[in-house]
Amino acid sequence: MCYGRKYKTGDHAIKRWLFRLWYKYVNYLDRDAEVLFMNYGYSHPDREFRLDPEYEPNRFSIQLYHLLASDVELANKDILEVGSGRGGGLAYLARTFSPRRALGVDLAGPASRFCNQVFRHHGLSFAQGDAHNLSFLEDGSFDAVFNVESSHRYSNLSLFLKEVYRLLRPGGHFLFTDFRYVYKLEELKKQLDSSGLLFLKEETITEYVIRALTADDERKRQLIRKLAPVWIRRLALRFAATIGTGTYNKFTSGRFGYYLFLMQKPLPA
């Protein structure tokens, strides 16, 4: 995940600080690179596919990336993921969809350094950067921009979307998936619409995210017991949305919705 630099005051700021603390601890504790994905995952009975054995433990998280990428042509393209986190998602895209260049950007410097050490695929690299200001990247330098379960922690989504528009080539795609409180969906759609990008696809995938969270629950608990000190385990369980946590319950009660959007930068008139 990639975080903005400024936070609102009050309870939300405290929660965001705690989650960022856990993210920092993951980078410190996971010496053996066991945590390469941090999204909630996706499980649809009609959208299963064969994976190499090395990917199988992270099947559900991978399926979310695969779903997002499957509607566009990425071969020999230049792609960017903003909020690349532990790098597993972008590394999977690089190996599976054969882009020419795949760059991951995350606000956390340790995460970017970790990814450059762990993933050695040709054309794949990672850098530190703020989703709100990616000025070190040139205008119109990417054919596709990915953003997976990261934007809900940005302090100014409109600034991020402005950067997405700037970085995309005409006809390029924005591949975006994340969760929100259901009552904030219309606000999110207005922000996306104001970006200047065109809507090509919109899908609510909450049911299939819940299926993934449920199926992957025990594996996540075992990993947390192995890696996390006792004092931070409750936070880690909530971060992973394990069964019974407030995060998981917000999905199952209908308070949270999980959404997927495919958007495109218009071609010149």
C-alpha positions, 0 to 999 in steps of 0.5 A: 500500500502507498500512503499520502503524507497528510492525515485527518485529525482524530480517530481516523488519523490514529488508525492510519498511523497504527496501520502504517506502524504494522506495515513498517513492522512487516518490512522489519520482521519478514526476513524470509520474504513470506509476505509478498501480497497484502490485498484481501484477495478475490475468489470466484468459482467460475474464475479459477485458473492454473497457477505455478506451485510457487504462486499457490499460497497467494492464490487469492491475492493473485486472482485479484491482480489477474482479474484487474489485468485480464481486460487489457493488453499488457504485452510489450507495454509500459506499466506502473503500479502506485502503492506496490507494497511488497511487490508480489502483485507487480512481479506476477503481472511482469512474469505473466503478462510480459510488459516491456517495463513494470515500475512499482512505486510506494511511499515506504522506502524499505518496501521499495528496497525490499522489492528490488532485492527480492524480485529480479525479473527483466524490466521490473523495478521499484522506487519510492514515491508519493501517490500525490506527487510523482513528478520524477516520472515523465508525462505520458510515459505509461500505457497502464497504471494499476492501483490495488487496495491502496487509495482508501488511505490517500489524503487527497484522491483527486491529486493522485488521479491527476497524476494518473491522467498525466502519466498515461499515454492517450488510450492508456488504461487506469486499472483500479480496485479498492474498498469504501464505505458503501455510502461513499461510493457515489463520492468515489465515482464523482472523483473518478469522473472528474479525472477526465478518464473514461469509464470502461468497466465498473464491477462490485466484487464484495461477495468474492472478496469475502469468499477470499478472506474466508478461505484464506483466513487460517493461512493469514493467522498462521503467518501472523502468529509466526511473524508478529510480536504478541503486542501487535497481533490484534492490529495485524489480524485487523489489517488482514481482515481475518474472520471476526475482526471489525474490518471483516465484519464491515464487509459481511454486514454490507457497510464496506463494498469492494469495487473494480474500475477500468478507465481509459485516457481519451485519444486526441480528437 
